[in-house]
Amino acid sequence: MLVTSRRPMTGLEDVDRLALSEMAQDEAVDLLRRILGEERADAEAAAVARVAELYGLSYTSFAHGSLEAAYNTVAKTVTLSVTVTNGGTRQGADVVQVYATLPAAVTAEPRRLVAFRKVALAPGASQRITFTVPADDLTIWSAGAWKLVPGFYTFVVARDSRTVTAQWAVTVN
């Protein structure tokens, strides 16, 4: 059986777009220019950059370090501070996520997203960012009411729920 497509041929059928998004931007644009010519390459490069942005890919790299956390018993908040560094040669943005692991006695999800923030940094730049997590965000539903379980909470900074970059433990009571 002969199958035909009504989709126009772009010249990129043999080029994996995800592979392009993982190349250095200059390399990807040069490859596209060789395959497609100047005008079309600029349009394709913009599309590849958009795909990279949508999937959280970047043309730079970030590091998270110097995490500190403390529980304020009066305000009933946990304050966390972390340094975010753009270690690459291009400007970029990173979404810093903070997860909490509740005490072992709690039967709840293993890790709970409690805060996040997008940070844009120039190449080589660092920025200290602070998160304030209300104790209410650490409560569980038990016996018909929201309750804060006293105990040992571990806070982690991550790129996503599986990629932990720094952690700190705090006693909450």
Contact map, one row per residue, 1 for C-alpha under 8 A:
11100000000000000000000000000000000000000000000000000000000000000000000000000000000000000000000000000000000000000000000000000000000000000000000000000000000000000000000000000
11110000000000000000000000000000000000000000000000000000000000000000000000000000000000000000000000000000000000000000000000000000000000000000000000000000000000000000000000000
11111000000000000000000000000000000000000000000000000000000000000000000000000000000000000000000000000000000000000000000000000000000000000000000000000000000000000000000000000
01111100000000000000000000000000000000000000000000000000000000000000000000000000000000000000000000000000000000000000000000000000000000000000000000000000000000000000000000000
00111111000000000000000000000000000000000000000000000000000000000000000000000000000000000000000000000000000000000000000000000000000000000000000000000000000000000000000000000
00011111000000000000000000000000000000000000000000000000000000000000000000000000000000000000000000000000000000000000000000000000000000000000000000000000000000000000000000000
00001111100000000000000000000000000000000000000000000000000000000000000000000000000000000000000000000000000000000000000000000000000000000000000000000000000000000000000000000
00001111110000000000000000000000000000000000000000000000000000000000000000000000000000000000000000000000000000000000000000000000000000000000000000000000000000000000000000000
00000011111110000000000000000000000000000000000000000000000000000000000000000000000000000000000000000000000000000000000000000000000000000000000000000000000000000000000000000
00000001111110000000000000000000000000000000000000000000000000000000000000000000000000000000000000000000000000000000000000000000000000000000000000000000000000000000000000000
00000000111111000000000000000000001100000000000000000000000000000000000000000000000000000000000000000000000000000000000000000000000000000000000000000000000000000000000000000
00000000111111110000000000000000001000000000000000000000000000000000000000000000000000000000000000000000000000000000000000000000000000000000000000000000000000000000000000000
00000000111111110000000000000000000000000000000000000000000000000000000000000000000000000000000000000000000000000000000000000000000000000000000000000000000000000000000000000
00000000001111110000000000000000000000000000000000000000000000000000000000000000000000000000000000000000000000000000000000000000000000000000000000000000000000000000000000000
00000000000111111011000000000000000000000000000000000000000000000000000000000000000000000000000000000000000000000000000000000000000000000000000000000000000000000000000000000
00000000000111111111000000000000000000000000000000000000000000000000000000000000000000000000000000000000000000000000000000000000000000000000000000000000000000000000000000000
00000000000000111111100000000000000000000000000100000000000000000000000000000000000000000000000000000000000000000000000000000000000000000000000000000000000000000000000000000
00000000000000011111110000000000000000000000000100110000000000000000000000000000000000000000000000000000000000000000000000000000000000000000000000000000000000000000000000000
00000000000000111111111000000000000000000000000000000000000000000000000000000000000000000000000000000000000000000000000000000000000000000000000000000000000000000000000000000
00000000000000111111111000010000000000000000000100000000000000000000000000000000000000000000000000000000000000000000000000000000000000000000000000000000000000000000000000000
00000000000000001111111110010000000000000000000110110000100000000000000000000000000000000000000000000000000000000000000000000000000000000000000000000000000000000000000000000
00000000000000000111111100000000000000000000000000010000111000000000000000000000000000000000000000000000000000000000000000000000000000000000000000000000000000000000000000000
00000000000000000011111110110000000000000000000000000000001000000000000000000000000000000000000000000000000000000000000000000000000000000000000000000000000000000000000000000
00000000000000000000111111110000000000000000000000000000001000000000000000000000000000000000000000000000000000000000000000000000000000000000000000000000000000000000000000000
00000000000000000000101111111000000000000000000000000000001000000000000000000000000000000000000000000000000000000000000000000000000000000000000000000000000000000000000000000
00000000000000000000000111111100000000000000000000000000000000000000000000000000000000000000000000000000000000000000000000000000000000000000000000000000000000000000000000000
00000000000000000000001111111110000000000000000000000000000000000000000000000000000000000000000000000000000000000000000000000000000000000000000000000000000000000000000000000
00000000000000000001101111111111000000000000100000000000000000000000000000000000000000000000000000000000000000000000000000000000000000000000000000000000000000000000000000000
00000000000000000000000011111111100000001100100000000000000000000000000000000000000000000000000000000000000000000000000000000000000000000000000000000000000000000000000000000
00000000000000000000000001111111110000000000000000000000000000000000000000000000000000000000000000000000000000000000000000000000000000000000000000000000000000000000000000000
00000000000000000000000000111111111000000000000000000000000000000000000000000000000000000000000000000000000000000000000000000000000000000000000000000000000000000000000000000
00000000000000000000000000011111111110001001100000000000000000000000000000000000000000000000000000000000000000000000000000000000000000000000000000000000000000000000000000000
00000000000000000000000000001111111111011100000000000000000000000000000000000000000000000000000000000000000000000000000000000000000000000000000000000000000000000000000000000
00000000000000000000000000000111111110000000000000000000000000000000000000000000000000000000000000000000000000000000000000000000000000000000000000000000000000000000000000000
00000000001100000000000000000011111110001000000000000000000000000000000000000000000000000000000000000000000000000000000000000000000000000000000000000000000000000000000000000
00000000001000000000000000000001111111111000000000000000000000000000000000000000000000000000000000000000000000000000000000000000000000000000000000000000000000000000000000000
00000000000000000000000000000001111111111000000000000000000000000000000000000000000000000000000000000000000000000000000000000000000000000000000000000000000000000000000000000
00000000000000000000000000000000100111111100000000000000000000000000000000000000000000000000000000000000000000000000000000000000000000000000000000000000000000000000000000000
00000000000000000000000000000000000111111110000000000000000000000000000000000000000000000000000000000000000000000000000000000000000000000000000000000000000000000000000000000
00000000000000000000000000000000100111111111000000000000000000000000000000000000000000000000000000000000000000000000000000000000000000000000000000000000000000000000000000000
00000000000000000000000000001001101111111111100000000000000000000000000000000000000000000000000000000000000000000000000000000000000000000000000000000000000000000000000000000
00000000000000000000000000001000100001111111110000000000000000000000000000000000000000000000000000000000000000000000000000000000000000000000000000000000000000000000000000000
00000000000000000000000000000000000000111111111000000000000000000000000000000000000000000000000000000000000000000000000000000000000000000000000000000000000000000000000000000
00000000000000000000000000000001000000011111111100000000000000000000000000000000000000000000000000000000000000000000000000000000000000000000000000000000000000000000000000000
00000000000000000000000000011001000000001111111110000000000000000000000000000000000000000000000000000000000000000000000000000000000000000000000000000000000000000000000000000
00000000000000000000000000000000000000000111111111000000000000000000000000000000000000000000000000000000000000000000000000000000000000000000000000000000000000000000000000000
00000000000000000000000000000000000000000011111111100000000000000000000000000000000000000000000000000000000000000000000000000000000000000000000000000000000000000000000000000
00000000000000001101100000000000000000000001111111110000000000000000000000000000000000000000000000000000000000000000000000000000000000000000000000000000000000000000000000000
00000000000000000000100000000000000000000000111111111000000000000000000000000000000000000000000000000000000000000000000000000000000000000000000000000000000000000000000000000
00000000000000000000000000000000000000000000011111111100000000000000000000000000000000000000000000000000000000000000000000000000000000000000000000000000000000000000000000000
00000000000000000100100000000000000000000000001111111110000000000000000000000000000000000000000000000000000000000000000000000000000000000000000000000000000000000000000000000
00000000000000000100110000000000000000000000000111111111110000000000000000000000000000000000000000000000000000000000000000000000000000000000000000000000000000000000000000000
00000000000000000000000000000000000000000000000011111111110000000000000000000000000000000000000000000000000000000000000000000000000000000000000000000000000000000000000000000
00000000000000000000000000000000000000000000000001111111100000000000000000000000000000000000000000000000000000000000000000000000000000000000000000000000000000000000000000000
00000000000000000000000000000000000000000000000000111111100000000000000000000000000000000000000000000000000000000000000000000000000000000000000000000000000000000000000000000
00000000000000000000000000000000000000000000000000011111110000000000000000000000000000000000000000000000000000000000000000000000000000000000000000000000000000000000000000000
00000000000000000000110000000000000000000000000000011111111000000000000000000000000000000000000000000000000000000000000000000000000000000000000000000000000000000000000000000
00000000000000000000010000000000000000000000000000011001111110000000000000000000000000000001100000000000000000000000000000000000000000000000000000000000000000000000000000000
00000000000000000000011110000000000000000000000000000000111110000000000000000000000000010101000000000000000000000000000000000000000000000000000000000000000000000000000000000
00000000000000000000000000000000000000000000000000000000011111000000000000000000000001111111000000000000000000000000000000000000000000000000000000000000000000000000000000000
00000000000000000000000000000000000000000000000000000000011111100000000000000000000001110000000000000000000000000000000000000000000000000000000000000000000000000000000000000
00000000000000000000000000000000000000000000000000000000000111110000000000000000000111110000010000000000000000000000000000000000000000000000000000000000000000000000000000000
00000000000000000000000000000000000000000000000000000000000011111000000000000000000111100000000000000000000000000000000000000000000000000000000000000000000000000000100000000
00000000000000000000000000000000000000000000000000000000000001111110000000000000011110000000000000000000000000000000000000000000000000000000000000000000000010000000110000000
00000000000000000000000000000000000000000000000000000000000000111110000000000000011100000000000000000000000000000000000000000000000000000000000000000000000000000000110000000
00000000000000000000000000000000000000000000000000000000000000011111000000000000111000000000000000000000000000000000000000000000000000000000000000000000000000000000010000000
00000000000000000000000000000000000000000000000000000000000000011111100000000001111000000000000000000000000000000000000000000000000000000000000000000000000010000000011100000
00000000000000000000000000000000000000000000000000000000000000000111110000000001110000000000000000000000000000000000000000000000000000000000000000000000000000000000000100000
00000000000000000000000000000000000000000000000000000000000000000011111000000111100000000000000000000000000000000000000000000000000000000000000000000000001000000000000111000
00000000000000000000000000000000000000000000000000000000000000000001111100000111000000000000000000000000000000000000000000000000000000000000000000000000000000000000000001000
00000000000000000000000000000000000000000000000000000000000000000000111110011110000000000000000000000000000000000000000000000000000000000000000000000000000000000000000001110
00000000000000000000000000000000000000000000000000000000000000000000011111111110000000000000000000000000000000000000000000000000000000000000000000000000000000000000000000000
00000000000000000000000000000000000000000000000000000000000000000000001111111000000000000000000000000000000000000000000000000000000000000000000000000000000000000000000000011
00000000000000000000000000000000000000000000000000000000000000000000000111110000000000000000000000000000000000000000000000000000000000000000000000000000000000000000000000000
00000000000000000000000000000000000000000000000000000000000000000000000111111000000000000000000000000000000000000000000000000000000000000000000000000000000000000000000000000
00000000000000000000000000000000000000000000000000000000000000000000001111111100000000000000000000000000000000000000000000000000000001100000000000000000000000000000000000000
00000000000000000000000000000000000000000000000000000000000000000000001110111110000000000000000000000000000000000000000000000000000111100000000000000000000000000000000000000
00000000000000000000000000000000000000000000000000000000000000000000111100011111000000000000000000000000000000000000000000000000000111100000000000000000000000000000000000000
00000000000000000000000000000000000000000000000000000000000000000000111100001111100000000000000000000000000000000000000000000000011110000000000000000000000000000000000000000
00000000000000000000000000000000000000000000000000000000000000000011110000000111110000000000000000000000000000000000000000000000011110000000000000000000000000000000000000000
00000000000000000000000000000000000000000000000000000000000000000111100000000011111000000000000000000000000000000000000000000001111000000000000000000000000000000000000000000
00000000000000000000000000000000000000000000000000000000000000011111000000000001111100000000000000000000000000000000000000000001110000000000000000000000000010000000000000000
00000000000000000000000000000000000000000000000000000000000000011110000000000000111110000000000000000000000000000000000000000111100000000000000000000000000000000000000000000
00000000000000000000000000000000000000000000000000000000000001111000000000000000011111000000000000000000000000000000000000000111100000000000000000000000000000000000000000000
00000000000000000000000000000000000000000000000000000000000001110000000000000000001111100000000000000000000000000000000010011110000000000000000000000000000000000000000000000
00000000000000000000000000000000000000000000000000000000000111100000000000000000000111110011000000000000000000000000000011111100000000000000000000000000000000000000000000000
00000000000000000000000000000000000000000000000000000000000111100000000000000000000011111000000000000000000000000000000000111000000000000000000000000000000000000000000000000
00000000000000000000000000000000000000000000000000000000001111000000000000000000000001111110000000000000000000000000000000110000000000000000000000000000000000000000000000000
00000000000000000000000000000000000000000000000000000000000100000000000000000000000000111110000000000000000000000000000000110000000000000000000000000000000000000000000000000
00000000000000000000000000000000000000000000000000000000001100000000000000000000000000011111000000000000000000000000000001100000000000000000000000000000000000000000000000000
00000000000000000000000000000000000000000000000000000000000100000000000000000000000001011111100000000000000000000000000111100000000000000000000000000000000000000000000000000
00000000000000000000000000000000000000000000000000000000011100000000000000000000000001000111110000000000000000000000000111100000000000000000000000000000000000000000000000000
00000000000000000000000000000000000000000000000000000000010000000000000000000000000000000011111000000000000000000000011110000000000000000000000000000000000000000000000000000
00000000000000000000000000000000000000000000000000000000000001000000000000000000000000000001111100000000000000000000011100000000000000000000000000000000000000100000000000000
00000000000000000000000000000000000000000000000000000000000000000000000000000000000000000000111110000000000000000001111000000000000000000000000000000000000000100000000000000
00000000000000000000000000000000000000000000000000000000000000000000000000000000000000000000011111000000000000000001111000000000000000000000000000000000000011100000000000000
00000000000000000000000000000000000000000000000000000000000000000000000000000000000000000000001111100000000000001111100000000000000000000000000000000000000011110000000000000
00000000000000000000000000000000000000000000000000000000000000000000000000000000000000000000000111110000000000001111000000000000000000000000000000000000001111000000000000000
00000000000000000000000000000000000000000000000000000000000000000000000000000000000000000000000011111000000000111110000000000000000000000000000000000000001111001000000000000
00000000000000000000000000000000000000000000000000000000000000000000000000000000000000000000000001111100000000111100000000000000000000000100000000000000111100000000000000000
00000000000000000000000000000000000000000000000000000000000000000000000000000000000000000000000000111110000001110000000000000000000000000000000000000000111000000000000000000
00000000000000000000000000000000000000000000000000000000000000000000000000000000000000000000000000011111010101100000000000000000000000000100000000000001110000000000000000000
00000000000000000000000000000000000000000000000000000000000000000000000000000000000000000000000000001111110000000000000000000000000000000000000000001111100000000000000000000
00000000000000000000000000000000000000000000000000000000000000000000000000000000000000000000000000000111111000000000000000000000000000000000000000000000000000000000000000000
00000000000000000000000000000000000000000000000000000000000000000000000000000000000000000000000000000011111000000000000000000000000000000000000000000000000000000000000000000
00000000000000000000000000000000000000000000000000000000000000000000000000000000000000000000000000000111111100000000000000000000000000000000000000001000000000000000000000000
00000000000000000000000000000000000000000000000000000000000000000000000000000000000000000000000000000001111110000000000000000000000000000000000000000000000000000000000000000
00000000000000000000000000000000000000000000000000000000000000000000000000000000000000000000000000000100011111000000000000000000000000000001000000000000000000000000000000000
00000000000000000000000000000000000000000000000000000000000000000000000000000000000000000000000000000000001111110000000000000000000000000000000000000000000000000000000000000
00000000000000000000000000000000000000000000000000000000000000000000000000000000000000000000000000001100000111110000000000000000000000000000000000000000000000000000000000000
00000000000000000000000000000000000000000000000000000000000000000000000000000000000000000000000000111100000011111000000000000000000000000000000000000000000000001000000000000
00000000000000000000000000000000000000000000000000000000000000000000000000000000000000000000000000111000000011111100000000000000000000000000000000000000000000000000000000000
00000000000000000000000000000000000000000000000000000000000000000000000000000000000000000000000011110000000000111111000000000000000000000000000000000000000000000000000000000
00000000000000000000000000000000000000000000000000000000000000000000000000000000000000000000000011110000000000011111000000000000000010001000000000000000000000000000000000000
00000000000000000000000000000000000000000000000000000000000000000000000000000000000000000000000011100000000000001111100000000000001010000000000000000000000000000000000000000
00000000000000000000000000000000000000000000000000000000000000000000000000000000000000000000001111000000000000001111110000000000000000000000000000000000000000000000000000000
00000000000000000000000000000000000000000000000000000000000000000000000000000000000000000000001110000000000000000011111000000000000000000000000000000000000000000000000000000
00000000000000000000000000000000000000000000000000000000000000000000000000000000000000000000111100000000000000000001111100000000000000000000000000000000000000000000000000000
00000000000000000000000000000000000000000000000000000000000000000000000000000000000000000000111100000000000000000000111110000000000000000000000000000000000000000000000000000
00000000000000000000000000000000000000000000000000000000000000000000000000000000000000000011110000000000000000000000011111000000000000000000000000000000000000000000000000000
00000000000000000000000000000000000000000000000000000000000000000000000000000000000011000011100000000000000000000000001111111110000000000000000000000000000000000000000000000
00000000000000000000000000000000000000000000000000000000000000000000000000000000000001000111000000000000000000000000000111111000000000000000000000000000000000000000000000000
00000000000000000000000000000000000000000000000000000000000000000000000000000000000001111111000000000000000000000000000011111000000000000000000000000000000000000000000000000
00000000000000000000000000000000000000000000000000000000000000000000000000000000000011111000000000000000000000000000000011111100000000000000000000000000000000000000000000000
00000000000000000000000000000000000000000000000000000000000000000000000000000000000011100000000000000000000000000000000011111110000000000000000000000000000000000000000000000
00000000000000000000000000000000000000000000000000000000000000000000000000000000001111000000000000000000000000000000000010011111000000000000000000000000000000000000000000000
00000000000000000000000000000000000000000000000000000000000000000000000000000000001110000000000000000000000000000000000010001111100000000000000000000000000000000000000000000
00000000000000000000000000000000000000000000000000000000000000000000000000000000111100000000000000000000000000000000000000000111110000000000000000000000000000000000000000000
00000000000000000000000000000000000000000000000000000000000000000000000000000000111100000000000000000000000000000000000000000011111000000000000000000000000000000000000000000
00000000000000000000000000000000000000000000000000000000000000000000000000000011110000000000000000000000000000000000000000000001111100000000000000000000000000000000000000000
00000000000000000000000000000000000000000000000000000000000000000000000000000011100000000000000000000000000000000010000000000000111110000000000000000000000000000000000000000
00000000000000000000000000000000000000000000000000000000000000000000000000001111000000000000000000000000000000000000000000000000011111000000000000000000000000000000000000000
00000000000000000000000000000000000000000000000000000000000000000000000000001111000000000000000000000000000000000110000000000000001111101000000000000000000000000000000000000
00000000000000000000000000000000000000000000000000000000000000000000000000011100000000000000000000000000000000000000000000000000000111111100000000000000000000000000000000000
00000000000000000000000000000000000000000000000000000000000000000000000000011100000000000000000000000000000000000000000000000000000011111110000000010000000000000000000000000
00000000000000000000000000000000000000000000000000000000000000000000000000000000000000000000000000000000000000000000000000000000000001111110000000010000000000000000000000000
00000000000000000000000000000000000000000000000000000000000000000000000000000000000000000000000000000000000000000100000000000000000011111110000000000000000000000000000000000
00000000000000000000000000000000000000000000000000000000000000000000000000000000000000000000000000010100000000000000000000000000000001111111000000010000000000000000000000000
00000000000000000000000000000000000000000000000000000000000000000000000000000000000000000000000000000000000000000000000000000000000000111111100001111000000000000000000000000
00000000000000000000000000000000000000000000000000000000000000000000000000000000000000000000000000000000000100000000000000000000000000000111110001111000000000000000000000000
00000000000000000000000000000000000000000000000000000000000000000000000000000000000000000000000000000000000000000000000000000000000000000011111111100000000000000000000000000
00000000000000000000000000000000000000000000000000000000000000000000000000000000000000000000000000000000000000000000000000000000000000000001111111100000000000000000000000000
00000000000000000000000000000000000000000000000000000000000000000000000000000000000000000000000000000000000000000000000000000000000000000000111110000000000000000000000000000
00000000000000000000000000000000000000000000000000000000000000000000000000000000000000000000000000000000000000000000000000000000000000000000111111000000000000000000000000000
00000000000000000000000000000000000000000000000000000000000000000000000000000000000000000000000000000000000000000000000000000000000000000000111111100000000000000000000000000
00000000000000000000000000000000000000000000000000000000000000000000000000000000000000000000000000000000000000000000000000000000000000000011110111110000000000000000000000000
00000000000000000000000000000000000000000000000000000000000000000000000000000000000000000000000000000000000000000000000000000000000000000011110011111000000000000000000000000
00000000000000000000000000000000000000000000000000000000000000000000000000000000000000000000000000000000000000000000000000000000000000110111000001111100000000000000000000001
00000000000000000000000000000000000000000000000000000000000000000000000000000000000000000000000000000010010000000000000000000000000000000011000000111110000000000000000000001
00000000000000000000000000000000000000000000000000000000000000000000000000000000000000000000000000000010000000000000000000000000000000000000000000011111000000000000000000111
00000000000000000000000000000000000000000000000000000000000000000000000000000000000000000000000000000010000000000000000000000000000000000000000000001111100000000000000000111
00000000000000000000000000000000000000000000000000000000000000000000000000000000000000000000000000000110000000000000000000000000000000000000000000000111110000000000000011110
00000000000000000000000000000000000000000000000000000000000000000000000000000000000000000000000000011110000000000000000000000000000000000000000000000011111000000000000011110
00000000000000000000000000000000000000000000000000000000000000000000000000000000000000000000000000011100000000000000000000000000000000000000000000000001111100000000001111000
00000000000000000000000000000000000000000000000000000000000000000000100000000000000000000000000001111000000000000000000000000000000000000000000000000000111110000000001111000
00000000000000000000000000000000000000000000000000000000000000000000000000000000000000000000000001110000000000000000000000000000000000000000000000000000011111000001111100000
00000000000000000000000000000000000000000000000000000000000000010010000000000000010000000000000111100000000000000000000000000000000000000000000000000000001111100001111000000
00000000000000000000000000000000000000000000000000000000000000000000000000000000000000000000000111100000000000000000000000000000000000000000000000000000000111111111110000000
00000000000000000000000000000000000000000000000000000000000000000000000000000000000000000000011110000000000000000000000000000000000000000000000000000000000011111111100000000
00000000000000000000000000000000000000000000000000000000000000000000000000000000000000000000000010000000000000000000000000000000000000000000000000000000000001111111000000000
00000000000000000000000000000000000000000000000000000000000000000000000000000000000000000000000000100000000000100000000000000000000000000000000000000000000001111111000000000
00000000000000000000000000000000000000000000000000000000000000000000000000000000000000000000000000000000000000000000000000000000000000000000000000000000000001111111000000000
00000000000000000000000000000000000000000000000000000000000000000000000000000000000000000000000000000000000000000000000000000000000000000000000000000000000001111111100000000
00000000000000000000000000000000000000000000000000000000000000000000000000000000000000000000000000000000000000000000000000000000000000000000000000000000000111111111111000000
00000000000000000000000000000000000000000000000000000000000000111000000000000000000000000000000000000000000000000000000000000000000000000000000000000000000111100011111000000
00000000000000000000000000000000000000000000000000000000000000011110000000000000000000000000000000000000000000000000000000000000000000000000000000000000000111000001111100000
00000000000000000000000000000000000000000000000000000000000000000010000000000000000000000000000000000000000000000000000000000000000000000000000000000000011110000001111110000
00000000000000000000000000000000000000000000000000000000000000000011100000000000000000000000000000000000000000000000000000000000000000000000000000000000011100000000011111000
00000000000000000000000000000000000000000000000000000000000000000000100000000000000000000000000000000000000000000000000000000000000000000000000000000001111000000000001111100
00000000000000000000000000000000000000000000000000000000000000000000111000000000000000000000000000000000000000000000000000000000000000000000000000000001111000000000000111110
00000000000000000000000000000000000000000000000000000000000000000000001000000000000000000000000000000000000000000000000000000000000000000000000000000111100000000000000011111
00000000000000000000000000000000000000000000000000000000000000000000001010000000000000000000000000000000000000000000000000000000000000000000000000000111100000000000000001111
00000000000000000000000000000000000000000000000000000000000000000000000010000000000000000000000000000000000000000000000000000000000000000000000000011110000000000000000000111
